[in-house]
């Protein structure tokens, strides 16, 4: 069975942790590829990450463009190359765009890029998100402040109509149990 799983959400929501847990779950059944954007194995991902750690409109534009190229590169190179492909950070990056265009861009992206029933949005409160980001001890990115987290979460809400929304303030184990339950139900349905 082929699976295309997407994990998305604001910074600190536990995306990489959930991707790792899903990888461990599905490795028992076959091959798994995990791509977490921005990736460091290509110049677009590295440039996106570097730009995110700076401020200003030029860096915002560069981070956005390079992120898009990095994500499209992953789809071209890895989509359907394993039994299970897990993408961390995908189409919901449109929530970082201005509200006036984010909904339109999201619909366009969903036409151009693959979507799946296995798409999970980890809905974390801005307060919890900020606390987790600060605990990582990494360099702060341009969207990792309270106001930006509130705005990003608000802009994501209108485009979540085709996502499984999972409350993510809970522990990683509780969040994973909810994701795993949905995955098991989808696996059963899709194996018929």
MODELLER restraints for C-alpha pairs under 7 A, 6 or more apart:
rsr = mdl.restraints
at = mdl.atoms
rsr.add(forms.Gaussian(group=physical.xy_distance, feature=features.Distance(at['CA:1:A'], at['CA:83:A']), mean=6.30, stdev=0.5))
rsr.add(forms.Gaussian(group=physical.xy_distance, feature=features.Distance(at['CA:2:A'], at['CA:83:A']), mean=4.71, stdev=0.5))
rsr.add(forms.Gaussian(group=physical.xy_distance, feature=features.Distance(at['CA:2:A'], at['CA:84:A']), mean=5.75, stdev=0.5))
rsr.add(forms.Gaussian(group=physical.xy_distance, feature=features.Distance(at['CA:3:A'], at['CA:83:A']), mean=6.26, stdev=0.5))
rsr.add(forms.Gaussian(group=physical.xy_distance, feature=features.Distance(at['CA:3:A'], at['CA:84:A']), mean=4.58, stdev=0.5))
rsr.add(forms.Gaussian(group=physical.xy_distance, feature=features.Distance(at['CA:3:A'], at['CA:85:A']), mean=6.21, stdev=0.5))
rsr.add(forms.Gaussian(group=physical.xy_distance, feature=features.Distance(at['CA:4:A'], at['CA:84:A']), mean=6.01, stdev=0.5))
rsr.add(forms.Gaussian(group=physical.xy_distance, feature=features.Distance(at['CA:4:A'], at['CA:85:A']), mean=5.02, stdev=0.5))
rsr.add(forms.Gaussian(group=physical.xy_distance, feature=features.Distance(at['CA:4:A'], at['CA:86:A']), mean=6.11, stdev=0.5))
rsr.add(forms.Gaussian(group=physical.xy_distance, feature=features.Distance(at['CA:4:A'], at['CA:116:A']), mean=6.28, stdev=0.5))
rsr.add(forms.Gaussian(group=physical.xy_distance, feature=features.Distance(at['CA:4:A'], at['CA:118:A']), mean=6.57, stdev=0.5))
rsr.add(forms.Gaussian(group=physical.xy_distance, feature=features.Distance(at['CA:5:A'], at['CA:85:A']), mean=6.11, stdev=0.5))
rsr.add(forms.Gaussian(group=physical.xy_distance, feature=features.Distance(at['CA:5:A'], at['CA:86:A']), mean=4.66, stdev=0.5))
rsr.add(forms.Gaussian(group=physical.xy_distance, feature=features.Distance(at['CA:5:A'], at['CA:87:A']), mean=6.21, stdev=0.5))
rsr.add(forms.Gaussian(group=physical.xy_distance, feature=features.Distance(at['CA:5:A'], at['CA:116:A']), mean=6.98, stdev=0.5))
rsr.add(forms.Gaussian(group=physical.xy_distance, feature=features.Distance(at['CA:5:A'], at['CA:118:A']), mean=4.84, stdev=0.5))
rsr.add(forms.Gaussian(group=physical.xy_distance, feature=features.Distance(at['CA:5:A'], at['CA:119:A']), mean=5.74, stdev=0.5))
rsr.add(forms.Gaussian(group=physical.xy_distance, feature=features.Distance(at['CA:6:A'], at['CA:86:A']), mean=5.75, stdev=0.5))
rsr.add(forms.Gaussian(group=physical.xy_distance, feature=features.Distance(at['CA:6:A'], at['CA:87:A']), mean=4.81, stdev=0.5))
rsr.add(forms.Gaussian(group=physical.xy_distance, feature=features.Distance(at['CA:6:A'], at['CA:88:A']), mean=5.92, stdev=0.5))
rsr.add(forms.Gaussian(group=physical.xy_distance, feature=features.Distance(at['CA:6:A'], at['CA:90:A']), mean=6.98, stdev=0.5))
rsr.add(forms.Gaussian(group=physical.xy_distance, feature=features.Distance(at['CA:6:A'], at['CA:118:A']), mean=6.33, stdev=0.5))
rsr.add(forms.Gaussian(group=physical.xy_distance, feature=features.Distance(at['CA:6:A'], at['CA:119:A']), mean=4.56, stdev=0.5))
rsr.add(forms.Gaussian(group=physical.xy_distance, feature=features.Distance(at['CA:6:A'], at['CA:120:A']), mean=5.96, stdev=0.5))
rsr.add(forms.Gaussian(group=physical.xy_distance, feature=features.Distance(at['CA:7:A'], at['CA:15:A']), mean=5.78, stdev=0.5))
rsr.add(forms.Gaussian(group=physical.xy_distance, feature=features.Distance(at['CA:7:A'], at['CA:19:A']), mean=6.88, stdev=0.5))
rsr.add(forms.Gaussian(group=physical.xy_distance, feature=features.Distance(at['CA:7:A'], at['CA:87:A']), mean=6.27, stdev=0.5))
rsr.add(forms.Gaussian(group=physical.xy_distance, feature=features.Distance(at['CA:7:A'], at['CA:88:A']), mean=4.87, stdev=0.5))
rsr.add(forms.Gaussian(group=physical.xy_distance, feature=features.Distance(at['CA:7:A'], at['CA:89:A']), mean=6.22, stdev=0.5))
rsr.add(forms.Gaussian(group=physical.xy_distance, feature=features.Distance(at['CA:7:A'], at['CA:119:A']), mean=6.21, stdev=0.5))
rsr.add(forms.Gaussian(group=physical.xy_distance, feature=features.Distance(at['CA:7:A'], at['CA:120:A']), mean=4.96, stdev=0.5))
rsr.add(forms.Gaussian(group=physical.xy_distance, feature=features.Distance(at['CA:7:A'], at['CA:121:A']), mean=6.12, stdev=0.5))
rsr.add(forms.Gaussian(group=physical.xy_distance, feature=features.Distance(at['CA:8:A'], at['CA:15:A']), mean=6.15, stdev=0.5))
rsr.add(forms.Gaussian(group=physical.xy_distance, feature=features.Distance(at['CA:8:A'], at['CA:88:A']), mean=5.91, stdev=0.5))
rsr.add(forms.Gaussian(group=physical.xy_distance, feature=features.Distance(at['CA:8:A'], at['CA:89:A']), mean=4.79, stdev=0.5))
rsr.add(forms.Gaussian(group=physical.xy_distance, feature=features.Distance(at['CA:8:A'], at['CA:90:A']), mean=6.61, stdev=0.5))
rsr.add(forms.Gaussian(group=physical.xy_distance, feature=features.Distance(at['CA:8:A'], at['CA:92:A']), mean=6.80, stdev=0.5))
rsr.add(forms.Gaussian(group=physical.xy_distance, feature=features.Distance(at['CA:8:A'], at['CA:120:A']), mean=6.20, stdev=0.5))
rsr.add(forms.Gaussian(group=physical.xy_distance, feature=features.Distance(at['CA:8:A'], at['CA:121:A']), mean=4.89, stdev=0.5))
rsr.add(forms.Gaussian(group=physical.xy_distance, feature=features.Distance(at['CA:8:A'], at['CA:122:A']), mean=6.15, stdev=0.5))
rsr.add(forms.Gaussian(group=physical.xy_distance, feature=features.Distance(at['CA:9:A'], at['CA:15:A']), mean=6.87, stdev=0.5))
rsr.add(forms.Gaussian(group=physical.xy_distance, feature=features.Distance(at['CA:9:A'], at['CA:121:A']), mean=5.22, stdev=0.5))
rsr.add(forms.Gaussian(group=physical.xy_distance, feature=features.Distance(at['CA:9:A'], at['CA:122:A']), mean=4.78, stdev=0.5))
rsr.add(forms.Gaussian(group=physical.xy_distance, feature=features.Distance(at['CA:9:A'], at['CA:123:A']), mean=6.18, stdev=0.5))
rsr.add(forms.Gaussian(group=physical.xy_distance, feature=features.Distance(at['CA:10:A'], at['CA:124:A']), mean=6.95, stdev=0.5))
rsr.add(forms.Gaussian(group=physical.xy_distance, feature=features.Distance(at['CA:10:A'], at['CA:149:A']), mean=6.96, stdev=0.5))
rsr.add(forms.Gaussian(group=physical.xy_distance, feature=features.Distance(at['CA:10:A'], at['CA:153:A']), mean=6.95, stdev=0.5))
rsr.add(forms.Gaussian(group=physical.xy_distance, feature=features.Distance(at['CA:11:A'], at['CA:129:A']), mean=6.19, stdev=0.5))
rsr.add(forms.Gaussian(group=physical.xy_distance, feature=features.Distance(at['CA:11:A'], at['CA:133:A']), mean=6.87, stdev=0.5))
rsr.add(forms.Gaussian(group=physical.xy_distance, feature=features.Distance(at['CA:11:A'], at['CA:144:A']), mean=6.91, stdev=0.5))
rsr.add(forms.Gaussian(group=physical.xy_distance, feature=features.Distance(at['CA:12:A'], at['CA:129:A']), mean=4.79, stdev=0.5))
rsr.add(forms.Gaussian(group=physical.xy_distance, feature=features.Distance(at['CA:12:A'], at['CA:132:A']), mean=5.32, stdev=0.5))
rsr.add(forms.Gaussian(group=physical.xy_distance, feature=features.Distance(at['CA:12:A'], at['CA:133:A']), mean=5.31, stdev=0.5))
rsr.add(forms.Gaussian(group=physical.xy_distance, feature=features.Distance(at['CA:13:A'], at['CA:122:A']), mean=5.91, stdev=0.5))
rsr.add(forms.Gaussian(group=physical.xy_distance, feature=features.Distance(at['CA:13:A'], at['CA:124:A']), mean=5.59, stdev=0.5))
rsr.add(forms.Gaussian(group=physical.xy_distance, feature=features.Distance(at['CA:13:A'], at['CA:129:A']), mean=6.11, stdev=0.5))
rsr.add(forms.Gaussian(group=physical.xy_distance, feature=features.Distance(at['CA:13:A'], at['CA:168:A']), mean=6.03, stdev=0.5))
rsr.add(forms.Gaussian(group=physical.xy_distance, feature=features.Distance(at['CA:15:A'], at['CA:88:A']), mean=6.38, stdev=0.5))
rsr.add(forms.Gaussian(group=physical.xy_distance, feature=features.Distance(at['CA:16:A'], at['CA:88:A']), mean=6.77, stdev=0.5))
rsr.add(forms.Gaussian(group=physical.xy_distance, feature=features.Distance(at['CA:18:A'], at['CA:176:A']), mean=6.28, stdev=0.5))
rsr.add(forms.Gaussian(group=physical.xy_distance, feature=features.Distance(at['CA:19:A'], at['CA:86:A']), mean=6.66, stdev=0.5))
rsr.add(forms.Gaussian(group=physical.xy_distance, feature=features.Distance(at['CA:23:A'], at['CA:32:A']), mean=6.32, stdev=0.5))
rsr.add(forms.Gaussian(group=physical.xy_distance, feature=features.Distance(at['CA:26:A'], at['CA:32:A']), mean=6.87, stdev=0.5))
rsr.add(forms.Gaussian(group=physical.xy_distance, feature=features.Distance(at['CA:30:A'], at['CA:83:A']), mean=5.86, stdev=0.5))
rsr.add(forms.Gaussian(group=physical.xy_distance, feature=features.Distance(at['CA:31:A'], at['CA:82:A']), mean=5.17, stdev=0.5))
rsr.add(forms.Gaussian(group=physical.xy_distance, feature=features.Distance(at['CA:31:A'], at['CA:83:A']), mean=5.18, stdev=0.5))
rsr.add(forms.Gaussian(group=physical.xy_distance, feature=features.Distance(at['CA:31:A'], at['CA:84:A']), mean=6.39, stdev=0.5))
rsr.add(forms.Gaussian(group=physical.xy_distance, feature=features.Distance(at['CA:32:A'], at['CA:82:A']), mean=5.53, stdev=0.5))
rsr.add(forms.Gaussian(group=physical.xy_distance, feature=features.Distance(at['CA:32:A'], at['CA:83:A']), mean=6.03, stdev=0.5))
rsr.add(forms.Gaussian(group=physical.xy_distance, feature=features.Distance(at['CA:32:A'], at['CA:84:A']), mean=4.74, stdev=0.5))
rsr.add(forms.Gaussian(group=physical.xy_distance, feature=features.Distance(at['CA:32:A'], at['CA:85:A']), mean=5.75, stdev=0.5))
rsr.add(forms.Gaussian(group=physical.xy_distance, feature=features.Distance(at['CA:33:A'], at['CA:82:A']), mean=6.27, stdev=0.5))
rsr.add(forms.Gaussian(group=physical.xy_distance, feature=features.Distance(at['CA:33:A'], at['CA:84:A']), mean=6.46, stdev=0.5))
rsr.add(forms.Gaussian(group=physical.xy_distance, feature=features.Distance(at['CA:33:A'], at['CA:85:A']), mean=4.86, stdev=0.5))
rsr.add(forms.Gaussian(group=physical.xy_distance, feature=features.Distance(at['CA:33:A'], at['CA:86:A']), mean=6.11, stdev=0.5))
rsr.add(forms.Gaussian(group=physical.xy_distance, feature=features.Distance(at['CA:34:A'], at['CA:85:A']), mean=6.02, stdev=0.5))
rsr.add(forms.Gaussian(group=physical.xy_distance, feature=features.Distance(at['CA:34:A'], at['CA:86:A']), mean=4.68, stdev=0.5))
rsr.add(forms.Gaussian(group=physical.xy_distance, feature=features.Distance(at['CA:34:A'], at['CA:87:A']), mean=5.93, stdev=0.5))
rsr.add(forms.Gaussian(group=physical.xy_distance, feature=features.Distance(at['CA:35:A'], at['CA:86:A']), mean=6.26, stdev=0.5))
rsr.add(forms.Gaussian(group=physical.xy_distance, feature=features.Distance(at['CA:35:A'], at['CA:87:A']), mean=4.92, stdev=0.5))
rsr.add(forms.Gaussian(group=physical.xy_distance, feature=features.Distance(at['CA:35:A'], at['CA:88:A']), mean=6.01, stdev=0.5))
rsr.add(forms.Gaussian(group=physical.xy_distance, feature=features.Distance(at['CA:36:A'], at['CA:87:A']), mean=5.96, stdev=0.5))
rsr.add(forms.Gaussian(group=physical.xy_distance, feature=features.Distance(at['CA:36:A'], at['CA:88:A']), mean=4.39, stdev=0.5))
rsr.add(forms.Gaussian(group=physical.xy_distance, feature=features.Distance(at['CA:36:A'], at['CA:89:A']), mean=6.43, stdev=0.5))
rsr.add(forms.Gaussian(group=physical.xy_distance, feature=features.Distance(at['CA:37:A'], at['CA:45:A']), mean=6.88, stdev=0.5))
rsr.add(forms.Gaussian(group=physical.xy_distance, feature=features.Distance(at['CA:37:A'], at['CA:71:A']), mean=6.71, stdev=0.5))
rsr.add(forms.Gaussian(group=physical.xy_distance, feature=features.Distance(at['CA:37:A'], at['CA:88:A']), mean=6.04, stdev=0.5))
rsr.add(forms.Gaussian(group=physical.xy_distance, feature=features.Distance(at['CA:37:A'], at['CA:89:A']), mean=5.62, stdev=0.5))
rsr.add(forms.Gaussian(group=physical.xy_distance, feature=features.Distance(at['CA:38:A'], at['CA:45:A']), mean=4.49, stdev=0.5))
rsr.add(forms.Gaussian(group=physical.xy_distance, feature=features.Distance(at['CA:38:A'], at['CA:46:A']), mean=6.94, stdev=0.5))
rsr.add(forms.Gaussian(group=physical.xy_distance, feature=features.Distance(at['CA:38:A'], at['CA:48:A']), mean=6.40, stdev=0.5))
rsr.add(forms.Gaussian(group=physical.xy_distance, feature=features.Distance(at['CA:38:A'], at['CA:49:A']), mean=6.11, stdev=0.5))
rsr.add(forms.Gaussian(group=physical.xy_distance, feature=features.Distance(at['CA:38:A'], at['CA:67:A']), mean=6.04, stdev=0.5))
rsr.add(forms.Gaussian(group=physical.xy_distance, feature=features.Distance(at['CA:38:A'], at['CA:70:A']), mean=6.64, stdev=0.5))
rsr.add(forms.Gaussian(group=physical.xy_distance, feature=features.Distance(at['CA:39:A'], at['CA:45:A']), mean=4.66, stdev=0.5))
rsr.add(forms.Gaussian(group=physical.xy_distance, feature=features.Distance(at['CA:39:A'], at['CA:46:A']), mean=6.68, stdev=0.5))
rsr.add(forms.Gaussian(group=physical.xy_distance, feature=features.Distance(at['CA:40:A'], at['CA:46:A']), mean=5.09, stdev=0.5))
rsr.add(forms.Gaussian(group=physical.xy_distance, feature=features.Distance(at['CA:44:A'], at['CA:66:A']), mean=4.82, stdev=0.5))
rsr.add(forms.Gaussian(group=physical.xy_distance, feature=features.Distance(at['CA:44:A'], at['CA:67:A']), mean=6.71, stdev=0.5))
rsr.add(forms.Gaussian(group=physical.xy_distance, feature=features.Distance(at['CA:44:A'], at['CA:69:A']), mean=6.49, stdev=0.5))
rsr.add(forms.Gaussian(group=physical.xy_distance, feature=features.Distance(at['CA:44:A'], at['CA:70:A']), mean=5.39, stdev=0.5))
rsr.add(forms.Gaussian(group=physical.xy_distance, feature=features.Distance(at['CA:45:A'], at['CA:66:A']), mean=6.37, stdev=0.5))
rsr.add(forms.Gaussian(group=physical.xy_distance, feature=features.Distance(at['CA:45:A'], at['CA:67:A']), mean=6.14, stdev=0.5))
rsr.add(forms.Gaussian(group=physical.xy_distance, feature=features.Distance(at['CA:45:A'], at['CA:70:A']), mean=5.35, stdev=0.5))
rsr.add(forms.Gaussian(group=physical.xy_distance, feature=features.Distance(at['CA:47:A'], at['CA:63:A']), mean=6.92, stdev=0.5))
rsr.add(forms.Gaussian(group=physical.xy_distance, feature=features.Distance(at['CA:47:A'], at['CA:66:A']), mean=6.49, stdev=0.5))
rsr.add(forms.Gaussian(group=physical.xy_distance, feature=features.Distance(at['CA:48:A'], at['CA:62:A']), mean=6.57, stdev=0.5))
rsr.add(forms.Gaussian(group=physical.xy_distance, feature=features.Distance(at['CA:48:A'], at['CA:63:A']), mean=4.09, stdev=0.5))
rsr.add(forms.Gaussian(group=physical.xy_distance, feature=features.Distance(at['CA:48:A'], at['CA:64:A']), mean=6.96, stdev=0.5))
rsr.add(forms.Gaussian(group=physical.xy_distance, feature=features.Distance(at['CA:48:A'], at['CA:66:A']), mean=5.08, stdev=0.5))
rsr.add(forms.Gaussian(group=physical.xy_distance, feature=features.Distance(at['CA:48:A'], at['CA:67:A']), mean=5.43, stdev=0.5))
rsr.add(forms.Gaussian(group=physical.xy_distance, feature=features.Distance(at['CA:49:A'], at['CA:63:A']), mean=6.86, stdev=0.5))
rsr.add(forms.Gaussian(group=physical.xy_distance, feature=features.Distance(at['CA:51:A'], at['CA:59:A']), mean=4.90, stdev=0.5))
rsr.add(forms.Gaussian(group=physical.xy_distance, feature=features.Distance(at['CA:51:A'], at['CA:60:A']), mean=6.88, stdev=0.5))
rsr.add(forms.Gaussian(group=physical.xy_distance, feature=features.Distance(at['CA:51:A'], at['CA:62:A']), mean=6.41, stdev=0.5))
rsr.add(forms.Gaussian(group=physical.xy_distance, feature=features.Distance(at['CA:51:A'], at['CA:63:A']), mean=5.11, stdev=0.5))
rsr.add(forms.Gaussian(group=physical.xy_distance, feature=features.Distance(at['CA:52:A'], at['CA:59:A']), mean=6.80, stdev=0.5))
rsr.add(forms.Gaussian(group=physical.xy_distance, feature=features.Distance(at['CA:52:A'], at['CA:60:A']), mean=6.96, stdev=0.5))
rsr.add(forms.Gaussian(group=physical.xy_distance, feature=features.Distance(at['CA:52:A'], at['CA:63:A']), mean=5.81, stdev=0.5))
rsr.add(forms.Gaussian(group=physical.xy_distance, feature=features.Distance(at['CA:52:A'], at['CA:141:A']), mean=5.18, stdev=0.5))
rsr.add(forms.Gaussian(group=physical.xy_distance, feature=features.Distance(at['CA:52:A'], at['CA:142:A']), mean=5.57, stdev=0.5))
rsr.add(forms.Gaussian(group=physical.xy_distance, feature=features.Distance(at['CA:53:A'], at['CA:139:A']), mean=6.86, stdev=0.5))
rsr.add(forms.Gaussian(group=physical.xy_distance, feature=features.Distance(at['CA:53:A'], at['CA:140:A']), mean=6.33, stdev=0.5))
rsr.add(forms.Gaussian(group=physical.xy_distance, feature=features.Distance(at['CA:53:A'], at['CA:141:A']), mean=4.39, stdev=0.5))
rsr.add(forms.Gaussian(group=physical.xy_distance, feature=features.Distance(at['CA:53:A'], at['CA:142:A']), mean=6.04, stdev=0.5))
rsr.add(forms.Gaussian(group=physical.xy_distance, feature=features.Distance(at['CA:54:A'], at['CA:141:A']), mean=6.85, stdev=0.5))
rsr.add(forms.Gaussian(group=physical.xy_distance, feature=features.Distance(at['CA:54:A'], at['CA:142:A']), mean=6.35, stdev=0.5))
rsr.add(forms.Gaussian(group=physical.xy_distance, feature=features.Distance(at['CA:55:A'], at['CA:142:A']), mean=5.92, stdev=0.5))
rsr.add(forms.Gaussian(group=physical.xy_distance, feature=features.Distance(at['CA:71:A'], at['CA:90:A']), mean=6.73, stdev=0.5))
rsr.add(forms.Gaussian(group=physical.xy_distance, feature=features.Distance(at['CA:79:A'], at['CA:85:A']), mean=6.63, stdev=0.5))
rsr.add(forms.Gaussian(group=physical.xy_distance, feature=features.Distance(at['CA:91:A'], at['CA:106:A']), mean=6.71, stdev=0.5))
rsr.add(forms.Gaussian(group=physical.xy_distance, feature=features.Distance(at['CA:91:A'], at['CA:109:A']), mean=6.70, stdev=0.5))
rsr.add(forms.Gaussian(group=physical.xy_distance, feature=features.Distance(at['CA:92:A'], at['CA:156:A']), mean=6.77, stdev=0.5))
rsr.add(forms.Gaussian(group=physical.xy_distance, feature=features.Distance(at['CA:94:A'], at['CA:102:A']), mean=5.26, stdev=0.5))
rsr.add(forms.Gaussian(group=physical.xy_distance, feature=features.Distance(at['CA:94:A'], at['CA:105:A']), mean=6.74, stdev=0.5))
rsr.add(forms.Gaussian(group=physical.xy_distance, feature=features.Distance(at['CA:94:A'], at['CA:106:A']), mean=6.10, stdev=0.5))
rsr.add(forms.Gaussian(group=physical.xy_distance, feature=features.Distance(at['CA:95:A'], at['CA:102:A']), mean=6.06, stdev=0.5))
rsr.add(forms.Gaussian(group=physical.xy_distance, feature=features.Distance(at['CA:95:A'], at['CA:152:A']), mean=5.39, stdev=0.5))
rsr.add(forms.Gaussian(group=physical.xy_distance, feature=features.Distance(at['CA:95:A'], at['CA:155:A']), mean=5.13, stdev=0.5))
rsr.add(forms.Gaussian(group=physical.xy_distance, feature=features.Distance(at['CA:95:A'], at['CA:156:A']), mean=5.07, stdev=0.5))
rsr.add(forms.Gaussian(group=physical.xy_distance, feature=features.Distance(at['CA:96:A'], at['CA:152:A']), mean=5.88, stdev=0.5))
rsr.add(forms.Gaussian(group=physical.xy_distance, feature=features.Distance(at['CA:99:A'], at['CA:155:A']), mean=6.29, stdev=0.5))
rsr.add(forms.Gaussian(group=physical.xy_distance, feature=features.Distance(at['CA:103:A'], at['CA:159:A']), mean=6.50, stdev=0.5))
rsr.add(forms.Gaussian(group=physical.xy_distance, feature=features.Distance(at['CA:118:A'], at['CA:183:A']), mean=6.85, stdev=0.5))
rsr.add(forms.Gaussian(group=physical.xy_distance, feature=features.Distance(at['CA:119:A'], at['CA:163:A']), mean=5.27, stdev=0.5))
rsr.add(forms.Gaussian(group=physical.xy_distance, feature=features.Distance(at['CA:119:A'], at['CA:164:A']), mean=5.98, stdev=0.5))
rsr.add(forms.Gaussian(group=physical.xy_distance, feature=features.Distance(at['CA:120:A'], at['CA:163:A']), mean=5.68, stdev=0.5))
rsr.add(forms.Gaussian(group=physical.xy_distance, feature=features.Distance(at['CA:120:A'], at['CA:164:A']), mean=4.75, stdev=0.5))
rsr.add(forms.Gaussian(group=physical.xy_distance, feature=features.Distance(at['CA:120:A'], at['CA:165:A']), mean=5.89, stdev=0.5))
rsr.add(forms.Gaussian(group=physical.xy_distance, feature=features.Distance(at['CA:120:A'], at['CA:166:A']), mean=6.82, stdev=0.5))
rsr.add(forms.Gaussian(group=physical.xy_distance, feature=features.Distance(at['CA:121:A'], at['CA:163:A']), mean=6.31, stdev=0.5))
rsr.add(forms.Gaussian(group=physical.xy_distance, feature=features.Distance(at['CA:121:A'], at['CA:164:A']), mean=6.09, stdev=0.5))
rsr.add(forms.Gaussian(group=physical.xy_distance, feature=features.Distance(at['CA:121:A'], at['CA:165:A']), mean=4.81, stdev=0.5))
rsr.add(forms.Gaussian(group=physical.xy_distance, feature=features.Distance(at['CA:121:A'], at['CA:166:A']), mean=6.01, stdev=0.5))
rsr.add(forms.Gaussian(group=physical.xy_distance, feature=features.Distance(at['CA:122:A'], at['CA:165:A']), mean=6.18, stdev=0.5))
rsr.add(forms.Gaussian(group=physical.xy_distance, feature=features.Distance(at['CA:122:A'], at['CA:166:A']), mean=5.01, stdev=0.5))
rsr.add(forms.Gaussian(group=physical.xy_distance, feature=features.Distance(at['CA:122:A'], at['CA:167:A']), mean=5.97, stdev=0.5))
rsr.add(forms.Gaussian(group=physical.xy_distance, feature=features.Distance(at['CA:122:A'], at['CA:168:A']), mean=5.23, stdev=0.5))
rsr.add(forms.Gaussian(group=physical.xy_distance, feature=features.Distance(at['CA:123:A'], at['CA:165:A']), mean=6.48, stdev=0.5))
rsr.add(forms.Gaussian(group=physical.xy_distance, feature=features.Distance(at['CA:123:A'], at['CA:166:A']), mean=5.79, stdev=0.5))
rsr.add(forms.Gaussian(group=physical.xy_distance, feature=features.Distance(at['CA:123:A'], at['CA:167:A']), mean=4.84, stdev=0.5))
rsr.add(forms.Gaussian(group=physical.xy_distance, feature=features.Distance(at['CA:123:A'], at['CA:168:A']), mean=5.21, stdev=0.5))
rsr.add(forms.Gaussian(group=physical.xy_distance, feature=features.Distance(at['CA:124:A'], at['CA:167:A']), mean=6.24, stdev=0.5))
rsr.add(forms.Gaussian(group=physical.xy_distance, feature=features.Distance(at['CA:124:A'], at['CA:168:A']), mean=4.76, stdev=0.5))
rsr.add(forms.Gaussian(group=physical.xy_distance, feature=features.Distance(at['CA:124:A'], at['CA:169:A']), mean=5.28, stdev=0.5))
rsr.add(forms.Gaussian(group=physical.xy_distance, feature=features.Distance(at['CA:125:A'], at['CA:169:A']), mean=6.66, stdev=0.5))
rsr.add(forms.Gaussian(group=physical.xy_distance, feature=features.Distance(at['CA:126:A'], at['CA:146:A']), mean=6.25, stdev=0.5))
rsr.add(forms.Gaussian(group=physical.xy_distance, feature=features.Distance(at['CA:126:A'], at['CA:149:A']), mean=5.50, stdev=0.5))
rsr.add(forms.Gaussian(group=physical.xy_distance, feature=features.Distance(at['CA:126:A'], at['CA:150:A']), mean=5.75, stdev=0.5))
rsr.add(forms.Gaussian(group=physical.xy_distance, feature=features.Distance(at['CA:128:A'], at['CA:169:A']), mean=6.40, stdev=0.5))
rsr.add(forms.Gaussian(group=physical.xy_distance, feature=features.Distance(at['CA:130:A'], at['CA:144:A']), mean=6.86, stdev=0.5))
rsr.add(forms.Gaussian(group=physical.xy_distance, feature=features.Distance(at['CA:130:A'], at['CA:145:A']), mean=6.68, stdev=0.5))
rsr.add(forms.Gaussian(group=physical.xy_distance, feature=features.Distance(at['CA:130:A'], at['CA:146:A']), mean=6.53, stdev=0.5))
rsr.add(forms.Gaussian(group=physical.xy_distance, feature=features.Distance(at['CA:143:A'], at['CA:149:A']), mean=6.52, stdev=0.5))
rsr.add(forms.Gaussian(group=physical.xy_distance, feature=features.Distance(at['CA:168:A'], at['CA:175:A']), mean=6.06, stdev=0.5))
